[in-house]
Amino acid sequence: MASSNTLSPTQFLQQQLQEIVTLLEKQQLEKSLVERGPIINHDLVEAVLNKQQQNRLQEKFDLLHPADIAYILESLPLDQRQIAWDAIKIDDDGHVLLEVSDAVRQTLISSMEAEEIVNAAGKLNTDEIADLAADLPKRAMLKILRSLNNKERKHLNDILSYQENQVGSRMDLGMIVIQDDLNLKAVAAYIRKLGKLPKHTDKFFVVDQHGIVKGILPIHRLLTHLPVQSVADVMISDFVHFQAGQEIAEASRAFERYDLISAPVVDSDGRLQGRLCVDSIVDFIRDKTDEDMLAKVGVSEEEDLFSSVWKSAKNRWGWLLINIATAFVSTRIIGLFEDVILQLVALASLMPIIAATGGNTGNQTSILIIRSLALGQITPVNKRRLIKKELTLAALNGTLIGFLVGFLVWLLYRDLALAAVMAMAMFINLIVAVSVGLAIPLLRYKFGKDPAIGTSVMLTSITDSMGFFIFLGLASLFLIHRV
Amino acid sequence: MASSNTLSPTQFLQQQLQEIVTLLEKQQLEKSLVERGPIINHDLVEAVLNKQQQNRLQEKFDLLHPADIAYILESLPLDQRQIAWDAIKIDDDGHVLLEVSDAVRQTLISSMEAEEIVNAAGKLNTDEIADLAADLPKRAMLKILRSLNNKERKHLNDILSYQENQVGSRMDLGMIVIQDDLNLKAVAAYIRKLGKLPKHTDKFFVVDQHGIVKGILPIHRLLTHLPVQSVADVMISDFVHFQAGQEIAEASRAFERYDLISAPVVDSDGRLQGRLCVDSIVDFIRDKTDEDMLAKVGVSEEEDLFSSVWKSAKNRWGWLLINIATAFVSTRIIGLFEDVILQLVALASLMPIIAATGGNTGNQTSILIIRSLALGQITPVNKRRLIKKELTLAALNGTLIGFLVGFLVWLLYRDLALAAVMAMAMFINLIVAVSVGLAIPLLRYKFGKDPAIGTSVMLTSITDSMGFFIFLGLASLFLIHRV
């Protein structure tokens, strides 16, 4: 962790990375020197040198936070990453695995023996094991399950039974639970006996004898109220809590709205199941925005900066093929009008303007809708108003931009009829683009799909082909004098 | 705040919104009935009805958290929003203004008298006033400054002296500072006397007599250590802290890495200036991703869902015009080859495929680079490897996709030369697209600009025009038999 007064946390990290890369390169250099050199007992010398370097690496890693180690591993190419990973002491393995990205985690786990994985998992809580579970080989997972006691195994199964987008899958069990019939003195004594509080403990959860959550006791109330007061008197009984089956996206909005640090997770009867903490929420927000951003261009979130070229290439094909397929639709639509283009070749030159404005306008509308849907701001009450507003705006912009582009076309080609067709096509095109920009996310949302994923490519494909059809169709109606 | 066991936080909010809309619509209906009806003393009756409705609205708002009120105001059309805003009691005004989006805040503030604004600000801390400052009219701001005492005025000026992307602009002053020569008993007595801790107090900041931060004392250590122990013995002296002038993006990465709740902000001498809390970090991450997403299509983040059509239209012009301008470049490039297209009109049909694959490939590369830059994973050490990998990948995908598209073109037109030109164009186009996708974000970053903003539109404009040039240029070289 950053402790020097002069370096920022990132500078500190990059310095550590630089030092480790230097160590690794020295090791590789020495190895190649020994192999090429005149020494007879290669293997022995190499082993000694290796051991020295491993020790030096180990010393460096011992001083670093698991998150810092994760950053360094992610920034190392595959060969160096493997050497560094071997140098990290077993105790930290599990925590480092938790911190690295999914793609890098897979490269690390694939080099570990089942036994090593079980040892690494041994240092983790059940909720942490749950986070890793999807990436662990089946054999290792079975061994881990066998190493747990009954209660832990039940917890692990509980968490794993929830889907990735549900609160239950991100809850942890590191909460302090107290009975509502205690007084503060007893609570203080209990805490003192525990000796240590779980991370992010800003409040205790108060339950009755059936395990039903009755209230929360913020930790500072323990400091600011008299020891003789009872928990039931001091606790807050109007508090935010979540159902384990609820969507994590919704919980994250509540964390943002109410500035929460932790909150209880309950089952449908109100019984305490676990807690949700702000660090999981921050991870979720980051994961979701990264995923949305990468999905928009068809890069799987799992791409490792240094995965093999072949793996990366495959990762990006899906979207490229979809793009080519949709572009072929445009191609066939233009193909319908090839005789029109032959009579007025300027049409071919002007097509990119139609595609650009349609795509841009449609995306503006759809992104505003996607964001408002995510914020929960679109309700049956205001949806109609919103649609009306966007369509009015399309008509207004269509008129203005239509005139502007028509004028530019007239300047280029001095052809009034062509300019008029361009202006008309622009107007209709913007109305169509906004309609599609409204329809796709609203329909996807209605049918329970994530409106952020795939909207952009569908939209652009529709606005492109519709745009070409409108423009070339109008041209063939008004500009071409059939023989 | 959500307290019912059966409703999720969002369902609760939407229910509240629905009830308030019903109240507002009833009020508008009664008003129009009175105006059309046979009653002579319109004004009086209206005033009485109005008062009743206002009271009912006020009662509803009194029960809601400022963040909930903000959500409801954002979801209301302008006319209803104004009536609702008038019903919110003065005490809450300031906190609601803090919670609403920038665009909605402007609509609310524009309807307030300077005196009302000063009253609203009177309930806020100086760091909260700093958050509002940019949106307040000058006259109101001067009055607020006059109402502060010297210390508060200095704090406010300190915070306002930092830029929006610096840690100092988001720090708050709600921290508990203790001297390192106390013992825990004295600290506990001090806390008990305070009676209340600021939100998000998970630790106390320990300073020496010069105000230099020496360590942090997590609140739970107060509960788990003996009262006779001294602060200096129990505190943690290796802790994460930030410089006030540091970039907030960097601080947010450190919060994520180390799962922080709060951290001290210091000046260059290590003197305590304030603290940074996780809620500000969550807001920053959300703001930044929203801004990036909206900026990508040229919608200013400040667009209010219900702002006037005219205002929204203007908001979206900038980007549309840039798109049209860049599309005109493509237009002129295609224009250069109009005689080529006349000889082989299939070229016009095939252009969209070139544009689609180039844009998509370039965006895939640039988004990976932008993300890695944001994570601080691109260092001088690994940059060369990364560039080499992306270019190898472009050559691989260019070959494969080139063959595929060439084959499809052959199927469509049964013209082997045309198919070969298409495949060649695709190969060169992907290399160009990846080079541009690498160059733009890396250069923007090098020159201190945000690589996420504007990259996509620049990239698409270059890949489009270069793609057309390569495709049509190759066609004119190899396919056209000049007379």
Chai-1 contact restraints between the chains, C-beta under 6 A:
chainA,res_idxA,chainB,res_idxB,connection_type,confidence,min_distance_angstrom,max_distance_angstrom,comment,restraint_id
A,M1,B,V240,contact,1.0,0.0,6.0,A-B,restraint_1
A,A2,B,V240,contact,1.0,0.0,6.0,A-B,restraint_2
A,S3,B,D238,contact,1.0,0.0,6.0,A-B,restraint_3
A,N5,B,G270,contact,1.0,0.0,6.0,A-B,restraint_4
A,S8,B,Q246,contact,1.0,0.0,6.0,A-B,restraint_5
A,S8,B,E250,contact,1.0,0.0,6.0,A-B,restraint_6
A,P9,B,A254,contact,1.0,0.0,6.0,A-B,restraint_7
A,T10,B,E250,contact,1.0,0.0,6.0,A-B,restraint_8
A,T10,B,G376,contact,1.0,0.0,6.0,A-B,restraint_9
A,Q14,B,T379,contact,1.0,0.0,6.0,A-B,restraint_10
A,V21,B,V381,contact,1.0,0.0,6.0,A-B,restraint_11
A,A67,B,R257,contact,1.0,0.0,6.0,A-B,restraint_12
A,E74,B,Q377,contact,1.0,0.0,6.0,A-B,restraint_13
A,S75,B,Q377,contact,1.0,0.0,6.0,A-B,restraint_14
A,P77,B,R385,contact,1.0,0.0,6.0,A-B,restraint_15
A,I191,B,L223,contact,1.0,0.0,6.0,A-B,restraint_16
A,R192,B,T224,contact,1.0,0.0,6.0,A-B,restraint_17
A,G195,B,T224,contact,1.0,0.0,6.0,A-B,restraint_18
A,L197,B,H220,contact,1.0,0.0,6.0,A-B,restraint_19
A,H220,B,L197,contact,1.0,0.0,6.0,A-B,restraint_20
A,L223,B,I191,contact,1.0,0.0,6.0,A-B,restraint_21
A,T224,B,R192,contact,1.0,0.0,6.0,A-B,restraint_22
A,T224,B,G195,contact,1.0,0.0,6.0,A-B,restraint_23
A,D238,B,S3,contact,1.0,0.0,6.0,A-B,restraint_24
A,V240,B,M1,contact,1.0,0.0,6.0,A-B,restraint_25
A,V240,B,A2,contact,1.0,0.0,6.0,A-B,restraint_26
A,Q246,B,S8,contact,1.0,0.0,6.0,A-B,restraint_27
A,E250,B,S8,contact,1.0,0.0,6.0,A-B,restraint_28
A,E250,B,T10,contact,1.0,0.0,6.0,A-B,restraint_29
A,A254,B,P9,contact,1.0,0.0,6.0,A-B,restraint_30
A,E256,B,V282,contact,1.0,0.0,6.0,A-B,restraint_31
A,R257,B,A67,contact,1.0,0.0,6.0,A-B,restraint_32
A,D259,B,D279,contact,1.0,0.0,6.0,A-B,restraint_33
A,G270,B,N5,contact,1.0,0.0,6.0,A-B,restraint_34
A,V278,B,V278,contact,1.0,0.0,6.0,A-B,restraint_35
A,D279,B,D259,contact,1.0,0.0,6.0,A-B,restraint_36
A,V282,B,E256,contact,1.0,0.0,6.0,A-B,restraint_37
A,I285,B,I285,contact,1.0,0.0,6.0,A-B,restraint_38
A,T289,B,T289,contact,1.0,0.0,6.0,A-B,restraint_39
A,V297,B,N363,contact,1.0,0.0,6.0,A-B,restraint_40
A,V297,B,Q364,contact,1.0,0.0,6.0,A-B,restraint_41
A,V297,B,I367,contact,1.0,0.0,6.0,A-B,restraint_42
A,V299,B,Q364,contact,1.0,0.0,6.0,A-B,restraint_43
A,L305,B,S372,contact,1.0,0.0,6.0,A-B,restraint_44
A,V309,B,K389,contact,1.0,0.0,6.0,A-B,restraint_45
A,V309,B,T392,contact,1.0,0.0,6.0,A-B,restraint_46
A,V309,B,L393,contact,1.0,0.0,6.0,A-B,restraint_47
A,S312,B,L393,contact,1.0,0.0,6.0,A-B,restraint_48
A,A313,B,L393,contact,1.0,0.0,6.0,A-B,restraint_49
A,A313,B,L396,contact,1.0,0.0,6.0,A-B,restraint_50
A,A313,B,N397,contact,1.0,0.0,6.0,A-B,restraint_51
A,R316,B,Q364,contact,1.0,0.0,6.0,A-B,restraint_52
A,L320,B,N360,contact,1.0,0.0,6.0,A-B,restraint_53
A,N323,B,A356,contact,1.0,0.0,6.0,A-B,restraint_54
A,N323,B,N360,contact,1.0,0.0,6.0,A-B,restraint_55
A,A327,B,P352,contact,1.0,0.0,6.0,A-B,restraint_56
A,A327,B,I353,contact,1.0,0.0,6.0,A-B,restraint_57
A,A327,B,A356,contact,1.0,0.0,6.0,A-B,restraint_58
A,S330,B,P352,contact,1.0,0.0,6.0,A-B,restraint_59
A,T331,B,S349,contact,1.0,0.0,6.0,A-B,restraint_60
A,T331,B,L350,contact,1.0,0.0,6.0,A-B,restraint_61
A,T331,B,P352,contact,1.0,0.0,6.0,A-B,restraint_62
A,I334,B,S349,contact,1.0,0.0,6.0,A-B,restraint_63
A,G335,B,S349,contact,1.0,0.0,6.0,A-B,restraint_64
A,E338,B,V345,contact,1.0,0.0,6.0,A-B,restraint_65
A,I341,B,V345,contact,1.0,0.0,6.0,A-B,restraint_66
A,I341,B,A348,contact,1.0,0.0,6.0,A-B,restraint_67
A,L342,B,V345,contact,1.0,0.0,6.0,A-B,restraint_68
A,V345,B,E338,contact,1.0,0.0,6.0,A-B,restraint_69
A,V345,B,I341,contact,1.0,0.0,6.0,A-B,restraint_70
A,V345,B,L342,contact,1.0,0.0,6.0,A-B,restraint_71
A,A348,B,I341,contact,1.0,0.0,6.0,A-B,restraint_72
A,A348,B,A348,contact,1.0,0.0,6.0,A-B,restraint_73
A,S349,B,T331,contact,1.0,0.0,6.0,A-B,restraint_74
A,S349,B,I334,contact,1.0,0.0,6.0,A-B,restraint_75
A,S349,B,G335,contact,1.0,0.0,6.0,A-B,restraint_76
A,P352,B,A327,contact,1.0,0.0,6.0,A-B,restraint_77
A,P352,B,S330,contact,1.0,0.0,6.0,A-B,restraint_78
A,P352,B,T331,contact,1.0,0.0,6.0,A-B,restraint_79
A,I353,B,A327,contact,1.0,0.0,6.0,A-B,restraint_80
A,A356,B,N323,contact,1.0,0.0,6.0,A-B,restraint_81
A,A356,B,A327,contact,1.0,0.0,6.0,A-B,restraint_82
A,N360,B,L320,contact,1.0,0.0,6.0,A-B,restraint_83
A,N360,B,N323,contact,1.0,0.0,6.0,A-B,restraint_84
A,N363,B,V297,contact,1.0,0.0,6.0,A-B,restraint_85
A,Q364,B,V297,contact,1.0,0.0,6.0,A-B,restraint_86
A,Q364,B,V299,contact,1.0,0.0,6.0,A-B,restraint_87
A,Q364,B,R316,contact,1.0,0.0,6.0,A-B,restraint_88
A,I367,B,V297,contact,1.0,0.0,6.0,A-B,restraint_89
A,S372,B,L305,contact,1.0,0.0,6.0,A-B,restraint_90
A,G376,B,T10,contact,1.0,0.0,6.0,A-B,restraint_91
A,Q377,B,E74,contact,1.0,0.0,6.0,A-B,restraint_92
A,Q377,B,S75,contact,1.0,0.0,6.0,A-B,restraint_93
A,T379,B,Q14,contact,1.0,0.0,6.0,A-B,restraint_94
A,V381,B,V21,contact,1.0,0.0,6.0,A-B,restraint_95
A,R385,B,P77,contact,1.0,0.0,6.0,A-B,restraint_96
A,K389,B,V309,contact,1.0,0.0,6.0,A-B,restraint_97
A,T392,B,V309,contact,1.0,0.0,6.0,A-B,restraint_98
A,L393,B,V309,contact,1.0,0.0,6.0,A-B,restraint_99
A,L393,B,S312,contact,1.0,0.0,6.0,A-B,restraint_100
A,L393,B,A313,contact,1.0,0.0,6.0,A-B,restraint_101
A,L396,B,A313,contact,1.0,0.0,6.0,A-B,restraint_102
A,N397,B,A313,contact,1.0,0.0,6.0,A-B,restraint_103
